[in-house]
Amino acid sequence: MLIIVESPTKAKKIQSLLGIKCIATVGHFMDLPLDTMGVDLKTYEPHFICSDKKKNLPDELRAAAKGKTVFVASDADREGGAIAVHVYDAISKVAEQCFRMLFFEVTEKALKEAMVKAVPFEKINPGEYNAFLGRRVGDRLVGYILSPLAGKDLHCKISVGRVQSPGVRLIVDREREIRSFKSAPFWMLAILLNKDNTSFLAHHVGGKFEQIADAQAIIAAIKGQTHAQAEKVDKREIKQNPKPAFTTVDLQASAAV
């Protein structure tokens, strides 16, 4: 039996508690190459390689896992899930069985319960690893392509992120819309109606009229009418939402007092 975790400290603690051999990957050991894109721009398929500092780790994992039941117990977050998949890819052909194990405290009781609840690796949720791929591939596509361009224009070494870049783009596009906006007059039609002694305004379904002649033509057409037929009724319910305890602005104001 073998347990594989990320942290060397956890590995030592687990081994002392359970008496089961436990080894650590010390974080990621597979990643995209540094000197090339590492992502197929047509299929967006990533090409992971073993990092130079851990080039012997896959062989060490395979040697330790050969013929054994292996519990891959990397962290429960997205990055830990990715490490678990990379460990599984390295050892699945030599290990007798592979399980995904999740634990949240390093105690004998918690570890034993986690081992009982461990899931066969073939049944894990693939969405967790796909989420990691989306982030990692997105990082590479944006950073690898845009960072050199931004550095060239800004005359400095700069890293462009997958979140900040679209965010800045949205702000810039909106600012351009605001600056290029040209105000123009428009007309809207509404009529006061009465039903069962209840008066209410009805608005024309056409919305805004850019030409006043179009609005006047409709007014002229309905001027002599005494009845109206409803085509659409919008029922709006106004609810009083409780004010949250604090907004970000309120927190800042309170802290400044």
Phi, psi and omega per residue, in radians:
M1 nan 2.505 -3.086
L2 -2.499 2.448 3.039
I3 -2.074 2.339 3.132
I4 -2.078 2.174 3.127
V5 -2.187 -3.097 3.113
E6 -1.595 -0.736 -2.975
S7 -1.619 2.244 3.060
P8 -1.059 -0.606 3.125
T9 -1.130 -0.772 3.100
K10 -1.118 -0.677 -3.121
A11 -1.037 -0.796 3.139
K12 -1.114 -0.754 -3.112
K13 -1.131 -0.787 -3.129
I14 -1.112 -0.743 -3.132
Q15 -1.099 -0.652 -3.141
S16 -1.268 -0.541 -3.122
L17 -1.377 -0.716 -3.008
L18 -1.815 -0.308 -3.076
G19 1.224 0.375 3.134
I20 -1.922 2.403 -3.141
K21 -1.041 2.325 -3.105
C22 -2.404 2.222 3.123
I23 -2.144 2.769 -3.059
A24 -2.071 2.513 3.066
T25 -1.521 -0.277 -3.034
V26 0.970 1.032 3.122
G27 1.402 -2.701 -3.126
H28 -1.187 2.557 2.979
F29 -2.236 -0.171 3.042
M30 -2.021 2.357 3.134
D31 -2.738 3.019 3.081
L32 -1.240 2.591 3.135
P33 -1.120 2.633 -3.096
L34 -1.431 -0.505 -2.986
D35 -1.735 -0.023 3.086
T36 -2.395 2.958 -3.137
M37 -1.033 -0.827 3.119
G38 1.332 0.112 3.132
V39 -2.350 2.250 3.076
D40 -1.224 2.063 -3.045
L41 -1.287 -0.154 3.077
K42 -1.649 -0.735 -3.098
T43 -1.826 -0.225 -3.069
Y44 1.089 0.410 3.092
E45 -1.377 2.181 -3.136
P46 -1.432 2.685 3.077
H47 -2.088 1.783 -3.103
F48 -1.559 2.481 3.061
I49 -2.256 2.785 3.106
C50 -1.349 2.339 -3.135
S51 -1.136 2.615 -3.091
D52 -1.030 -0.658 -3.088
K53 -1.216 -0.335 -3.096
K54 -2.190 0.541 -3.056
K55 -1.105 -0.400 3.139
N56 -1.587 -0.166 -3.038
L57 -1.090 -0.787 3.125
P58 -0.967 -0.729 3.108
D59 -1.143 -0.665 3.112
E60 -1.149 -0.690 3.111
L61 -1.133 -0.757 3.141
R62 -1.128 -0.715 3.139
A63 -1.121 -0.702 -3.114
A64 -1.285 -0.515 -3.037
A65 -1.604 -0.161 -3.020
K66 -1.017 2.103 3.088
G67 1.260 0.194 -3.065
K68 -1.987 2.803 2.954
T69 -1.473 2.138 -3.013
V70 -1.998 2.308 3.033
F71 -1.867 1.959 3.117
V72 -1.563 1.881 -2.979
A73 -2.047 0.737 3.032
S74 -1.158 2.991 -3.020
D75 -1.015 2.794 -3.043
A76 -1.470 -0.013 -3.133
D77 -1.497 -3.079 -3.087
R78 -1.078 -0.727 -3.140
E79 -1.176 -0.707 3.099
G80 -1.102 -0.652 3.090
G81 -1.095 -0.663 3.118
A82 -1.178 -0.744 3.104
I83 -1.054 -0.724 3.136
A84 -1.047 -0.752 3.127
V85 -1.114 -0.716 -3.141
H86 -1.182 -0.619 3.059
V87 -1.133 -0.806 -3.141
Y88 -1.038 -0.762 3.119
D89 -1.027 -0.595 -3.096
A90 -1.346 -0.571 -2.974
I91 -1.979 -0.164 -2.975
S92 -1.023 -0.535 -3.083
K93 -1.396 -0.287 -3.094
V94 -1.960 -0.389 -3.124
A95 -1.363 2.622 3.091
E96 -1.222 -0.810 3.086
Q97 -2.561 2.627 3.096
C98 -2.233 2.281 3.119
F99 -2.159 2.567 3.018
R100 -1.653 2.044 -3.072
M101 -1.987 2.328 3.124
L102 -2.152 2.233 3.071
F103 -2.389 2.715 -3.030
F104 -2.210 0.036 2.975
E105 -2.686 2.503 -3.074
V106 -1.618 1.325 3.035
T107 -2.251 2.753 -3.106
E108 -1.042 -0.750 -3.123
K109 -1.107 -0.843 -3.105
A110 -1.123 -0.682 -3.126
L111 -1.175 -0.739 3.132
K112 -1.162 -0.680 3.093
E113 -1.138 -0.655 3.129
A114 -1.155 -0.628 3.117
M115 -1.175 -0.666 3.111
V116 -1.145 -0.654 -3.096
K117 -1.520 -0.055 -3.098
A118 -0.996 2.509 -3.071
V119 -1.839 2.399 3.023
P120 -0.953 2.359 -2.981
F121 -1.013 -0.523 -3.126
E122 -1.171 -0.259 -3.077
K123 -1.868 0.139 -3.139
I124 -1.244 2.807 3.132
N125 -1.309 2.005 -3.117
P126 -1.211 -0.288 -3.129
G127 -1.067 -0.536 -3.140
E128 -1.109 -0.765 3.139
Y129 -1.255 -0.640 3.107
N130 -1.110 -0.593 3.085
A131 -1.119 -0.719 3.085
F132 -1.091 -0.775 -3.134
L133 -1.071 -0.727 3.130
G134 -1.044 -0.759 3.127
R135 -1.181 -0.809 -3.058
R136 -1.187 -0.772 3.120
V137 -1.163 -0.711 3.099
G138 -1.061 -0.743 3.077
D139 -0.994 -0.821 -3.064
R140 -1.193 -0.788 -3.105
L141 -1.076 -0.810 -3.121
V142 -1.248 -0.887 -3.055
G143 -1.164 -0.791 -3.045
Y144 -1.203 -0.562 -3.109
I145 -1.520 -0.775 -2.998
L146 -1.553 -0.493 -3.096
S147 -1.015 -0.818 3.108
P148 -1.091 -0.640 -3.141
L149 -1.180 -0.781 3.133
A150 -1.135 -0.708 3.125
G151 -1.104 -0.660 3.138
K152 -1.165 -0.774 -3.109
D153 -1.253 -0.610 -3.089
L154 -1.640 -0.058 3.097
H155 1.007 0.768 3.080
C156 -2.781 2.892 3.097
K157 -1.461 2.064 -3.047
I158 -2.438 2.553 3.111
S159 -1.924 2.250 -3.117
V160 -1.758 2.291 -3.071
G161 -1.753 2.796 -3.082
R162 -1.286 -0.407 -3.116
V163 -1.630 -0.822 -3.081
Q164 -1.127 -0.657 -3.059
S165 -1.101 -0.914 3.065
P166 -1.079 -0.606 3.120
G167 -1.088 -0.793 3.102
V168 -1.116 -0.695 3.138
R169 -1.068 -0.751 3.121
L170 -1.085 -0.726 3.133
I171 -1.135 -0.766 -3.128
V172 -1.123 -0.790 3.133
D173 -1.068 -0.726 3.137
R174 -1.162 -0.697 3.114
E175 -1.111 -0.668 3.096
R176 -1.129 -0.678 3.086
E177 -1.086 -0.757 -3.132
I178 -1.101 -0.769 -3.092
R179 -1.229 -0.532 -3.113
S180 -1.576 -0.068 -3.108
F181 -1.177 2.369 3.087
K182 -2.124 2.122 -3.107
S183 -1.230 2.537 3.132
A184 -2.586 2.518 -3.136
P185 -1.227 2.641 3.044
F186 -2.608 2.859 -3.082
W187 -2.201 2.486 3.078
M188 -2.187 2.524 -3.103
L189 -1.909 2.358 3.043
A190 -2.480 2.589 -3.133
I191 -2.304 2.460 3.129
L192 -1.540 2.065 -3.122
L193 -1.994 2.844 3.128
N194 -2.376 2.261 3.120
K195 -2.372 2.074 3.129
D196 0.915 0.824 3.108
N197 1.131 0.319 3.049
T198 -2.000 2.132 -3.134
S199 -1.648 2.507 3.135
F200 -2.763 2.738 3.119
L201 -1.614 2.398 3.040
A202 -2.044 2.330 -3.107
H203 -1.818 2.522 -3.140
H204 -1.145 2.403 -3.078
V205 -1.185 -0.271 -3.128
G206 -1.297 -0.220 3.117
G207 1.299 -2.170 -3.090
K208 -1.563 2.426 3.069
F209 -1.895 2.161 -3.127
E210 -1.373 -0.409 3.119
Q211 -1.978 2.247 -3.110
I212 -1.161 -0.470 3.140
A213 -1.098 -0.614 3.120
D214 -1.151 -0.715 3.117
A215 -1.172 -0.725 -3.138
Q216 -1.137 -0.606 3.134
A217 -1.121 -0.667 3.118
I218 -1.222 -0.684 3.109
I219 -1.069 -0.763 -3.139
A220 -1.119 -0.614 -3.083
A221 -1.249 -0.512 -3.066
I222 -1.842 0.054 -3.018
K223 -1.057 -0.642 -3.084
G224 -1.624 0.074 -3.095
Q225 -1.410 2.563 3.135
T226 -1.997 -0.184 -3.129
H227 -2.311 2.668 3.106
A228 -2.309 2.560 3.101
Q229 -1.921 2.263 -3.123
A230 -1.377 2.270 3.074
E231 -1.720 -0.559 -3.118
K232 -2.659 2.354 3.114
V233 -2.105 2.138 3.084
D234 -1.673 2.042 3.088
K235 -1.659 2.005 -3.115
R236 -1.991 2.259 -3.130
E237 -1.986 2.103 -3.120
I238 -1.627 2.106 3.130
K239 -1.978 2.515 3.103
Q240 -1.563 1.819 3.116
N241 -1.412 2.304 3.105
P242 -1.120 2.410 -3.134
K243 -1.237 2.316 3.121
P244 -1.100 2.719 -3.104
A245 -0.972 -0.762 3.141
F246 -2.585 2.460 2.879
T247 -1.774 2.990 3.121
T248 -1.014 -0.741 -3.141
V249 -1.106 -0.753 -3.141
D250 -1.085 -0.715 3.124
L251 -1.066 -0.765 -3.132
Q252 -1.134 -0.712 -3.137
A253 -1.141 -0.731 -3.137
S254 -1.136 -0.682 -3.126
A255 -1.179 -0.488 -3.090
A256 -1.395 -0.317 -3.101
V257 -1.235 nan nan
